[in-house]
Amino acid sequence: MSLLDILLVLARHKTLIVRTVLVFALLGVTYALLAPEEFTSEARVVREAQTEGGGLPGGISGGLAGGLSGLGISLGGAASGLTPAAFPDVLQSREVRLAVVRDTFRFPDAKRPMTYVEYVKRPPSALSRVLDYTLLLPWTLKSALGQAISGSPAPAGTTETGDPIIPSEAEDEALEAISDKISASVDEETGLMTISTTAASPQLAASFTESFLDHFTTRIREIRTEKVRERLEFVEGRFEEAEQELEAAEDRLAQFLERNQNPTTASLQFRRNRLQRQVSFKEQLYSELQSQLTQTRLDLQRRQPVVTMVEEPVPPMQRSAPKRTLIVLLSLILGGFLGLGRAFVRSLIANVGKEEEEKEKLTEIRERLIPARWSGSGSSA
């Protein structure tokens, strides 16, 4: 096909091409105008990476650790099993999202502040329903398919008593909705983590970011201090037992000395020495556990600040979506390509009917691609 042939096809089907472009341009403009506006708020934090070994907290002498081991006390390590690289996953974890959807926000299209769960469960407006089943139909089907596949909600953390927290049906729907509004990225060179949230208004986007940051920090602290809290609970319990044992040993020694102020026999002296050794042993154990309790409490306080805010979340000045100019341009390009394709296909079909050789080729293509029982030729035979 020469250049003149191409120009001839364009000239003959210019009306078809223009109509196709106009239709897609109209659809693009309609979608760009009706699509809800979205604003993205960002915040940057420094992920504090602490070296966590399996030993005792800093400041505890090796002699003390050896003495505790000799007394049969195993305090375990302080590692939380959490590395800074896992922070983005923690940010988008079910525990953090569940805490966020239970917070109260002021939505631009709501008359009163409400939780995100209440906002998601509101009945949709007529315009929103029309968009969901017309222009936004692919996203509506995707959401429905995702809910069907996910099935029943999984536990999201535990209560103070250790019972699993299972979201309700409304909360599980809110969890799925808000998961698309949060994202996090990490710059490995600078060590900064950027947190981005998207919402329908600038103030709401900033509020979402603040809520995610608050619950993210709380969750990180819980994870990082879990082992230290367990060790602190163990040391506190052992310290109370040692204190009671020391008091009992001192009482036994005092009662013996009251009854035997001047023991002269060998058996009484041996018994007094044995009671004194028990008191000395209990005093040493009590003193070492008291030191360990103090160091563990200091270690727990040292591990509290794990995230440092570098850039506070603020309401964005410009919307992040929809990009109306880009949508219209893409619609024009797509309409142009489809219009050209329809023009060349229509021209090809018209030329085939005029040339016998081309007609034979078209017949052979139909015979090879379309079964006889579909085309009806089998029945005529």
HULIN-V546386 format. One line per field, one symbol per residue. phi: phi as a letter, one per 30 degrees, with the letter a starting at -180 (. if undefined). A space follows every 50 residues. Layout:
phi = ???
//
This chain:
phi = .dddddddddddcddddddddddddddddddddcdddbbccbbbbcddcc dcccddddjcdddddddddddiccciccdciccedcdeddecdddddddd dddcbcddccdbdaddddddddddddddddddcbdceedddddddddddd iddcebibdddjddccddddddddddddddcbbbbbcddciccccbbcad bddddddeddddddddddddddddcddddddddddddddddddddddddd dddddddddbdbdcdddddddddddddddddddddddddddddddddddd dddddcbcdcbddbdddbdcaddddddddddddddddddddddddddddd dddccdddddddddddddcceddddjddddd
//
